[in-house]
């Protein structure tokens, strides 16, 4: 092989090497750009999904704050394992709508939590509320008194009296005694001697006495 041929062969090899090298470099460059593009798109999609998640959560919270019972219970259940106080917050919203699930949720969280989630007065109020739902007229009377006086919950005298009267009609002697005193009390702007005597008569009737009083 003469010198010219060697030079030509060498140059051809160099050119071939350069073509292959730049081809590989270009392939890696395209691959790197595609990977970067996918990463950017994934980040963008992740931000979109996070924004949507936040939007949905805010929407659910707004529904719950506006009294949507099912959402209140859902949020209570979601927070129950790791955020006891938040769980009780939502369960109490439901319980104030007389939801048994809400009341049971409050009691369950308080009983299983290592910390004091609510005050003892509030816990006892909801415990009495649950027992009242299960047919305990003594607990219903205690729940009514707590509402009437504002023990553990915001005072609601009208609702408290409703519960006390309901317990009295179920032959709870303590509730009947309370109503006699209430309707005779000078502090009661709606004092009613006839109602007082009616409840006194119920107390004096042996057939109407509560066995557990």
Secondary structure, 3 states (H helix, E strand, C coil): CCHHHHHHHHHHHHHHHHHHHHHHHHHHHHHHHHHHHHHHHHHHHHHHHHHHHHHHHHHHHHHHHCCCHHHHHHHHHHHCCCCHHHHHHHHHHHHCCCCHHHHHHHHHHHHHCCCCCCCHHHHHHHHHHHHHHCCCHHHHHHHHHHHHHCCCCCCCHHHHHHHHHHHHHCCCHHHHHHHHHHHHCCCCCCCCHHHHHHHHHHHHCHHHCCCCC
